[in-house]
Amino acid sequence: MTILLAVGIALAVFVLIVGVTLVLAAVSPPLAPKEKDVFGFASLHPVPDNDLPPLRRYPAKDGEQLAYRFYASSANLILIFVHGSSYHGRSYHALASAVCQAGAASVILPNLRGHHQSGRHRGDVEYIGQLEDDIADLIAELRKQGHGGPVVLGGHSSGGGFAIRFAGGTHAHLVSRFLLLSPVIPTSRTLREGSGGGWAQLHMRRLIGLLILNALGIRGLNALPVIDFNKPIQFWDGTETLSYSYRLNTSYHPRNRYISDLRKLAGKAMILVGENDEAVDALHLKKLFARESPASAIKILPDTNHFGIFMNAVVHEMLIEWLVQCAETRALSTAADVEHVT
């Protein structure tokens, strides 16, 4: 009887926990905050369609055709550069053009699943971790096309956070180096105000509820949106994605226990962040890397903000120099391996 009572109490507690978390997950999102141009979208000049390489497609393992742009170069090195939250690869046209024209690397700008022209559901993926699988499929497609050089995975903002996640995942062996521009690590002290300076609005109660449900193995509500982005309406062009589901948002950033992901970078990363970054606290980021990934090179750039870190021609020159060094290091390493074998 005592055993039955204990089982009954445990079951009642479990049902109560699930019930509370379901209520948290189902609660309505908070009211939208007052519009704020956190990053200075007016400084971004539209890129004419004629200046862009055509949008290409590659097949993911589930058969979905995902979008990317390819910037060809004579270099053997390949840079896959992942966009930040809400938009897509088009924002990084100037960076990609500078790198490929300098002959430092061929550049691929993917539109991640759940964003413009990629995936069946805007703002959502099918499961947590699918974005990593998609990048692995993109690399496989590049290999089929005959691009055999080493791969550098880069990203800006949430794209930089995604690169950190990739480094800690099962596909990390596909990438030689990592390039992080103002990387976002949501559960760390590096994110200003916990919201990127007012850019992101979290549905905190729902997020907590879904975290608990997932810890209990209940994933049926993971398509619910948990975050909105504060992009002023005058800058909308219809291609932005202004809300993310729980599973897309989780897939886009380092794991909650992000330290293990950081340590997997193991000196293979360069990190750049502006001292005036509106979303990422540069000093906290530098301290974090110094503590958890000390072999990684991190630089704080003066008079640079969140958008300047990928728009500034001086930054482009730094990236080009680093990529050339990566290629030379790889070539020297390959030559040494051949000499050792012979």
ZALUMKE-176564 format. One record per residue (C-alpha): residue number from 1; residue in one letter; x, y, z. Coordinates in steps of 0.25 Angstrom, whole numbers, plus 5000, padded with zeros to 4 digits. Last residue first. Layout:
NUM  A  X  Y  Z
...
% end
This chain:
342  T  5229  5039  4806
341  V  5218  5040  4817
340  H  5225  5051  4825
339  E  5227  5059  4812
338  V  5212  5058  4809
337  D  5208  5062  4823
336  A  5218  5074  4823
335  A  5212  5078  4810
334  T  5198  5077  4815
333  S  5201  5085  4827
332  L  5208  5096  4819
331  A  5196  5097  4810
330  R  5187  5098  4822
329  T  5195  5109  4828
328  E  5195  5116  4815
327  A  5180  5115  4813
326  C  5178  5120  4828
325  Q  5188  5131  4826
324  V  5180  5136  4813
323  L  5167  5135  4821
322  W  5173  5144  4832
321  E  5178  5154  4822
320  I  5164  5154  4815
319  L  5157  5156  4828
318  M  5166  5167  4833
317  E  5164  5174  4819
316  H  5149  5172  4820
315  V  5149  5179  4834
314  V  5156  5191  4828
313  A  5145  5192  4818
312  N  5134  5193  4829
311  M  5121  5186  4826
310  F  5123  5173  4834
309  I  5127  5179  4848
308  G  5120  5192  4844
307  F  5106  5185  4846
306  H  5108  5182  4861
305  N  5117  5195  4864
304  T  5131  5199  4861
303  D  5139  5211  4867
302  P  5150  5202  4872
301  L  5151  5188  4868
300  I  5152  5177  4879
299  K  5160  5165  4875
298  I  5159  5151  4878
297  A  5169  5140  4874
296  S  5165  5126  4879
295  A  5175  5119  4888
294  P  5169  5124  4901
293  S  5156  5117  4898
292  E  5149  5116  4912
291  R  5155  5127  4920
290  A  5160  5137  4909
289  F  5148  5134  4901
288  L  5139  5138  4912
287  K  5147  5150  4916
286  K  5147  5155  4901
285  L  5132  5154  4901
284  H  5130  5161  4914
283  L  5139  5173  4908
282  A  5131  5173  4895
281  D  5117  5173  4901
280  V  5109  5168  4889
279  A  5096  5175  4884
278  E  5099  5190  4882
277  D  5114  5187  4878
276  N  5122  5200  4881
275  E  5135  5193  4884
274  G  5133  5185  4871
273  V  5134  5170  4871
272  L  5144  5160  4864
271  I  5146  5146  4867
270  M  5156  5137  4860
269  A  5155  5122  4862
268  K  5163  5109  4861
267  G  5169  5111  4875
266  A  5161  5099  4881
265  L  5148  5103  4876
264  K  5143  5091  4884
263  R  5144  5099  4896
262  L  5134  5109  4892
261  D  5124  5097  4890
260  S  5126  5091  4903
259  I  5125  5105  4910
258  Y  5111  5107  4903
257  R  5103  5099  4913
256  N  5090  5105  4907
255  R  5095  5100  4894
254  P  5101  5110  4884
253  H  5090  5117  4876
252  Y  5082  5115  4863
251  S  5076  5101  4866
250  T  5070  5106  4879
249  N  5063  5118  4872
248  L  5058  5108  4861
247  R  5053  5099  4871
246  Y  5046  5109  4880
245  S  5040  5116  4868
244  Y  5045  5129  4862
243  S  5038  5142  4859
242  L  5042  5154  4850
241  T  5046  5146  4837
240  E  5051  5157  4827
239  T  5047  5156  4812
238  G  5035  5165  4812
237  D  5044  5178  4811
236  W  5043  5183  4825
235  F  5051  5196  4828
234  Q  5039  5205  4831
233  I  5033  5194  4840
232  P  5044  5196  4850
231  K  5051  5183  4853
230  N  5049  5178  4868
229  F  5050  5163  4866
228  D  5041  5153  4872
227  I  5045  5141  4881
226  V  5038  5128  4886
225  P  5029  5124  4874
224  L  5022  5110  4876
223  A  5027  5099  4867
222  N  5033  5092  4879
221  L  5020  5089  4885
220  G  5020  5074  4882
219  R  5034  5072  4889
218  I  5031  5065  4902
217  G  5044  5058  4906
216  L  5043  5063  4921
215  A  5055  5072  4918
214  N  5047  5077  4906
213  L  5035  5080  4915
212  I  5044  5088  4924
211  L  5050  5096  4913
210  L  5037  5098  4907
209  G  5031  5104  4920
208  I  5043  5113  4922
207  L  5042  5118  4907
206  R  5027  5120  4909
205  R  5029  5128  4921
204  M  5040  5136  4915
203  H  5034  5140  4901
202  L  5047  5147  4898
201  Q  5047  5160  4891
200  A  5060  5162  4882
199  W  5066  5175  4878
198  G  5065  5182  4891
197  G  5080  5183  4894
196  G  5083  5169  4889
195  S  5072  5164  4898
194  G  5079  5159  4911
193  E  5081  5173  4914
192  R  5094  5172  4906
191  L  5098  5158  4902
190  T  5112  5155  4907
189  R  5106  5151  4920
188  S  5103  5137  4915
187  T  5090  5129  4911
186  P  5088  5136  4898
185  I  5102  5134  4892
184  V  5102  5144  4880
183  P  5115  5145  4872
182  S  5120  5159  4868
181  L  5127  5153  4856
180  L  5132  5139  4857
179  L  5141  5132  4847
178  F  5143  5117  4849
177  R  5154  5108  4843
176  S  5155  5094  4837
175  V  5141  5090  4836
174  L  5135  5076  4832
173  H  5140  5070  4846
172  A  5130  5079  4853
171  H  5118  5071  4848
170  T  5115  5064  4861
169  G  5113  5077  4869
168  G  5122  5086  4877
167  A  5128  5094  4866
166  F  5114  5095  4859
165  R  5109  5102  4872
164  I  5120  5112  4871
163  A  5117  5114  4856
162  F  5102  5116  4861
161  G  5106  5127  4870
160  G  5114  5134  4859
159  G  5101  5133  4851
158  S  5093  5139  4863
157  S  5102  5151  4861
156  H  5111  5149  4848
155  G  5115  5136  4843
154  G  5127  5128  4838
153  L  5130  5113  4835
152  V  5143  5112  4828
151  V  5144  5100  4818
150  P  5156  5093  4813
149  G  5157  5091  4798
148  G  5150  5081  4789
147  H  5140  5089  4781
146  G  5136  5078  4771
145  Q  5121  5080  4770
144  K  5119  5068  4778
143  R  5128  5074  4789
142  L  5120  5086  4789
141  E  5107  5078  4791
140  A  5114  5071  4803
139  I  5117  5084  4809
138  L  5102  5088  4807
137  D  5098  5075  4813
136  A  5106  5078  4826
135  I  5100  5092  4826
134  D  5086  5086  4826
133  D  5090  5076  4837
132  E  5094  5087  4846
131  L  5081  5095  4843
130  Q  5074  5082  4846
129  G  5079  5082  4861
128  I  5065  5083  4868
127  Y  5055  5078  4859
126  E  5046  5082  4847
125  V  5050  5096  4845
124  D  5042  5109  4848
123  G  5042  5124  4845
122  R  5036  5122  4831
121  H  5031  5108  4829
120  R  5034  5100  4816
119  G  5049  5103  4816
118  S  5058  5113  4809
117  Q  5053  5125  4800
116  H  5054  5135  4812
115  H  5057  5128  4825
114  G  5052  5115  4832
113  R  5064  5108  4826
112  L  5077  5117  4826
111  N  5079  5126  4814
110  P  5093  5122  4810
109  L  5104  5131  4806
108  I  5115  5123  4800
107  V  5129  5130  4798
106  S  5141  5125  4790
105  A  5153  5129  4797
104  A  5165  5139  4798
103  G  5165  5143  4783
102  A  5163  5158  4787
101  Q  5151  5158  4778
100  C  5145  5146  4786
99  V  5147  5153  4800
98  A  5142  5167  4795
97  S  5130  5161  4789
96  A  5126  5153  4801
95  L  5127  5165  4810
94  A  5119  5174  4801
93  H  5108  5163  4799
92  Y  5107  5161  4814
91  S  5092  5166  4815
90  R  5088  5157  4804
89  G  5090  5144  4813
88  H  5077  5145  4820
87  Y  5069  5154  4830
86  S  5063  5151  4844
85  S  5075  5147  4852
84  G  5089  5148  4846
83  H  5094  5142  4833
82  V  5104  5130  4832
81  F  5117  5131  4824
80  I  5122  5118  4817
79  L  5136  5121  4813
78  I  5143  5112  4804
77  L  5158  5111  4801
76  N  5164  5107  4788
75  A  5165  5121  4783
74  S  5162  5125  4769
73  S  5149  5131  4774
72  A  5134  5129  4772
71  Y  5123  5136  4780
70  F  5112  5126  4782
69  R  5098  5130  4787
68  Y  5089  5120  4795
67  A  5075  5114  4796
66  L  5070  5101  4801
65  Q  5062  5091  4793
64  E  5056  5081  4803
63  G  5058  5066  4800
62  D  5059  5062  4815
61  K  5074  5061  4813
60  A  5075  5075  4808
59  P  5076  5078  4793
58  Y  5083  5090  4788
57  R  5078  5102  4782
56  R  5084  5115  4775
55  L  5080  5129  4776
54  P  5087  5137  4765
53  P  5100  5145  4768
52  L  5096  5159  4773
51  D  5099  5172  4766
50  N  5087  5172  4757
49  D  5078  5170  4769
48  P  5082  5184  4774
47  V  5088  5184  4788
46  P  5080  5192  4798
45  H  5088  5202  4806
44  L  5089  5198  4821
43  S  5091  5211  4829
42  A  5076  5213  4831
41  F  5076  5200  4839
40  G  5083  5207  4850
39  F  5085  5195  4860
38  V  5074  5197  4871
37  D  5064  5204  4862
36  K  5054  5204  4873
35  E  5039  5201  4872
34  K  5032  5201  4885
33  P  5031  5187  4891
32  A  5021  5176  4886
31  L  5011  5172  4896
30  P  5015  5159  4903
29  P  5013  5145  4897
28  S  5000  5138  4901
27  V  5002  5126  4910
26  A  5002  5113  4904
25  A  5016  5109  4908
24  L  5014  5114  4923
23  V  5000  5106  4923
22  L  5007  5094  4918
21  T  5018  5095  4928
20  V  5008  5096  4940
19  G  5001  5083  4934
18  V  5014  5076  4932
17  I  5018  5079  4947
16  L  5004  5075  4952
15  V  5004  5062  4945
14  F  5018  5059  4950
13  V  5014  5062  4964
12  A  5002  5053  4963
11  L  5010  5042  4957
10  A  5020  5043  4969
9  I  5008  5043  4979
8  G  5002  5031  4973
7  V  5015  5024  4972
6  A  5017  5027  4987
5  L  5003  5022  4991
4  L  5005  5009  4983
3  I  5018  5007  4990
2  T  5012  5009  5003
1  M  5000  5000  5000
% end
